[in-house]
């Protein structure tokens, strides 16, 4: 019988927003574009030009599967991480992994923690928050998921006491979508210390780090190496770094060698890597066009400022 074999579930929230936006525009409604998650317009010209040169390259590696390496763009992952994380790492302190964006990786994280063979308890920052980590957990039958409490009272930062005993993996998102809250070094120390002491793997989706505008904002990668027994990983993406790079699907992860190693095993069996010419364009932008990146950062800052003013005006 031809019918859906999936359980009832809501449509993807991002697709809902896109549909409503298209419907309003079709009716002639003028929209104020405050989008950050799905920016409008093209990527930086510098990135597009470099990607076009890479596409025309005769180098076989530029057109081949990249898998867990990046033969078309050598050392992409450590170079990309250096562009985001303001600290150096010791030689064996971390490992790196190029990725085709963060969302496709989120579902691999519980698998990299063994959920295909054993029950796993996963905590996420999805209430409120973008639902993808929660959705992925829902597709893993051996995963028990719960959302960490986030609200104005705790400034949208959960506390170690909010973590349920027996939790195996925390998937967090700072800077946080949609609250905009950032992770501070002091707060990260609390979370890292607790996770290290309780054998909890810790992951942070840092997709919006490039758009944080306060010196208090810190990455997990700056703090986690201070905890030698902590199993951790952090993901970064070029989606906003180069303007509108949401369709380029280029990013990288850094983390403790054990966690990154497990992710590599699962990813290596299920994914063939990113598109190398697009990664070449990203490298050109962050290594040679910081001025262009700064312009986009300022555009996003103005959007956030306008959004805050609109909300404040409405009480």
C-alpha positions in Angstrom: 0.0 0.0 0.0 1.3 3.4 -1.0 1.3 5.6 2.1 3.8 7.3 4.4 5.6 4.9 6.7 6.8 7.7 9.0 5.1 8.8 12.2 3.3 12.1 12.3 5.7 15.0 12.6 5.8 18.7 11.9 7.3 20.2 8.8 10.8 21.5 8.9 10.7 24.9 10.6 13.1 26.5 8.1 11.0 25.3 5.1 7.9 26.7 6.8 9.5 30.1 7.2 10.7 30.0 3.5 7.2 29.1 2.3 5.6 31.9 4.3 8.1 34.4 3.0 7.5 33.3 -0.6 3.7 33.6 -0.1 4.0 37.1 1.3 6.3 38.2 -1.5 3.9 36.8 -4.1 1.1 38.9 -2.6 3.3 42.0 -3.0 4.2 42.4 0.6 7.5 44.2 1.2 9.5 42.3 3.7 12.2 43.6 6.0 15.0 41.1 5.6 16.4 40.2 9.0 17.5 36.7 8.1 20.8 35.4 9.4 20.3 31.7 9.2 19.3 32.0 5.5 20.9 35.1 4.2 20.0 36.6 0.8 22.3 37.4 -2.1 25.5 35.7 -3.2 28.7 34.7 -1.4 31.6 37.0 -1.4 33.0 37.8 -4.9 36.5 36.7 -3.7 35.1 33.3 -2.7 33.2 32.9 -6.0 36.2 33.8 -8.1 38.5 31.4 -6.4 35.8 28.6 -6.5 35.4 29.2 -10.3 39.2 28.9 -10.8 39.2 25.6 -8.8 36.3 24.2 -10.8 38.3 24.7 -14.0 41.4 23.1 -12.5 42.7 19.9 -14.2 43.9 18.6 -10.8 42.1 15.3 -10.3 42.0 15.8 -6.5 39.9 18.9 -7.0 37.1 16.8 -8.6 37.4 13.6 -6.6 35.7 12.3 -3.4 37.3 14.1 -0.4 36.0 11.7 2.3 37.5 12.5 5.7 40.5 14.3 4.1 40.7 17.2 1.7 43.2 16.3 -1.0 41.8 19.1 -3.3 42.4 21.7 -0.6 45.3 20.4 1.5 45.0 21.0 5.3 41.7 22.7 4.9 40.3 21.8 8.3 43.2 23.1 10.5 43.4 26.3 8.4 39.6 26.8 8.8 39.8 26.2 12.5 42.7 28.6 12.9 40.5 31.3 11.2 37.9 30.8 14.0 39.7 29.8 17.2 42.1 32.3 18.8 44.4 29.8 20.4 47.1 27.3 19.3 46.9 23.5 19.9 49.6 21.1 20.9 50.5 18.5 18.3 48.5 15.6 19.8 46.0 17.7 21.7 43.3 17.7 19.0 42.3 16.2 15.7 40.5 17.8 12.8 37.8 16.9 10.3 36.6 18.7 7.2 32.8 18.4 7.0 30.0 19.3 4.4 28.3 21.7 6.9 27.1 21.0 10.4 23.5 19.8 10.0 24.5 16.5 8.2 27.0 15.8 11.0 24.5 16.2 13.8 22.9 12.8 13.2 26.3 11.1 13.2 27.2 12.3 16.7 24.9 9.8 18.6 26.1 7.1 16.2 29.7 8.0 17.0 28.8 7.5 20.7 27.6 4.0 20.0 23.8 4.4 19.8 23.5 1.8 17.0 24.4 -0.9 19.6 23.5 0.5 23.0 21.1 2.9 24.7 22.2 6.5 24.8 20.9 9.6 26.7 21.4 12.8 24.7 20.8 16.4 25.9 20.3 19.3 23.5 19.7 23.1 23.6 16.6 22.9 21.5 13.9 24.4 23.9 13.9 27.0 22.6 16.3 26.3 19.8 16.6 25.1 16.2 15.2 21.5 16.2 17.7 19.6 14.1 19.6 17.9 17.0 16.3 16.9 18.6 15.0 15.6 15.2 18.1 13.5 14.7 17.8 12.0 18.1 14.2 11.1 17.3 15.4 9.0 14.3 17.7 6.9 16.5 15.5 4.3 18.3 18.0 3.7 21.1 18.5 7.4 22.0 16.6 8.9 24.9 16.5 12.7 24.3 15.8 15.6 26.6 16.1 19.4 26.2 18.2 21.3 28.7 16.2 24.3 30.2 16.9 27.6 28.5 15.0 30.7 29.5 15.4 34.4 30.5 15.8 33.4 34.1 19.0 31.5 33.4 20.0 33.8 30.5 19.7 30.9 28.1 22.7 29.1 29.6 22.0 25.8 31.3 23.8 24.9 34.5 25.6 21.6 35.4 22.8 20.9 37.8 20.4 20.8 34.9 22.2 17.8 33.3 20.4 14.6 34.1 22.6 11.9 35.7 23.4 9.2 33.2 23.7 11.6 30.2 26.1 10.4 27.6 26.2 13.3 25.1 25.4 17.0 25.2 24.8 18.7 21.8 24.8 22.4 22.4 24.6 25.4 20.2 26.5 28.6 21.2 26.1 31.3 20.1 22.6 30.1 20.6 19.9 30.1 18.0 17.4 31.8 18.4 18.3 33.7 21.7 21.6 35.0 20.5 23.2 34.1 23.9 27.0 33.4 23.7 29.1 31.0 25.7 31.6 32.7 28.1 34.9 31.2 29.2 33.7 31.0 32.9 30.5 29.2 31.9 32.4 26.8 29.6 34.8 25.9 32.4 31.8 24.9 34.5 30.3 22.7 31.8 33.6 21.2 30.7 34.5 20.3 34.3 31.2 18.6 34.9 31.3 16.7 31.7 34.9 15.6 32.2 34.1 14.4 35.8 30.9 12.5 34.6 32.2 11.0 31.4 29.9 13.0 29.1 30.8 13.8 25.6 30.4 17.4 24.7 29.7 18.9 21.3 29.1 22.5 20.3 27.6 23.8 17.1 29.5 27.1 16.6 27.9 28.0 13.3 27.1 31.6 14.5 30.4 32.3 16.3 31.7 34.4 13.4 28.6 36.6 14.0 29.1 37.2 17.8 29.8 40.8 18.6 30.9 40.7 22.2 34.4 40.0 23.5 32.8 37.7 26.1 31.9 35.2 23.4 34.2 32.1 23.5 34.4 28.8 21.7 34.4 25.4 23.3 37.8 24.9 21.6 39.4 27.6 23.6 38.5 26.0 26.9 38.1 22.2 26.4 41.8 21.4 25.9 42.4 22.4 29.5 40.5 19.2 30.5 42.7 16.3 29.4 40.1 13.6 30.0 37.2 15.5 28.4 35.8 14.0 25.2 34.7 16.9 23.1 34.2 18.3 19.6 33.1 21.6 18.0 31.8 22.3 14.5 32.2 25.5 12.4 30.7 26.3 9.0 31.4 28.8 6.1 27.6 29.3 5.7 27.7 32.9 7.1 31.5 33.5 7.1 31.5 34.3 3.4 28.2 36.1 3.2 25.7 33.7 1.8 27.5 30.4 1.8 24.6 28.3 3.0 24.5 26.3 -0.2 28.3 25.7 -0.3 28.2 23.0 2.4 31.8 23.6 3.7 33.0 23.4 7.3 35.3 21.8 9.7 35.4 20.2 13.2 38.1 20.1 15.9 38.1 18.1 19.1 39.7 15.5 21.2 41.2 12.7 19.1 39.0 10.0 20.6 35.7 11.8 19.7 36.9 13.0 16.3 38.2 9.6 15.6 34.8 8.0 16.3 33.1 10.6 14.1 35.6 9.8 11.3 34.7 6.1 11.5 30.9 6.8 11.1 31.3 9.6 8.6 33.8 7.6 6.5 31.2 4.9 6.0 28.3 7.2 5.3 29.7 10.4 3.6 32.0 11.2 0.7 33.1 14.6 1.8 32.5 18.2 0.8 32.9 19.8 -2.7 36.6 20.8 -3.0 36.2 23.8 -5.3 33.8 25.4 -2.9 36.3 24.8 -0.1 39.0 26.5 -2.2 36.7 29.5 -2.5 36.2 29.6 1.3 40.0 29.4 1.9 40.5 32.4 -0.5 37.9 34.4 1.4 39.1 33.8 5.0 42.8 34.0 4.1 42.8 37.0 1.7 39.5 38.9 2.1 38.9 39.8 5.7 37.7 43.2 4.6 34.8 41.5 2.7 34.0 39.3 5.7 33.9 42.4 7.9 31.4 44.0 5.6 29.0 41.0 5.9 29.5 40.9 9.7 28.5 44.6 9.8 25.4 43.9 7.7 24.3 41.1 10.1 25.0 43.4 13.1 22.6 46.0 11.6 20.0 43.3 11.0 20.2 42.2 14.7 20.1 45.8 15.9 16.9 46.4 13.8 15.3 43.2 15.0 16.0 44.1 18.7 14.6 47.6 18.1 11.4 46.2 16.6 10.9 43.7 19.4 11.6 46.4 22.0 9.1 48.7 20.3 6.5 46.0 20.6 7.1 45.6 24.3 
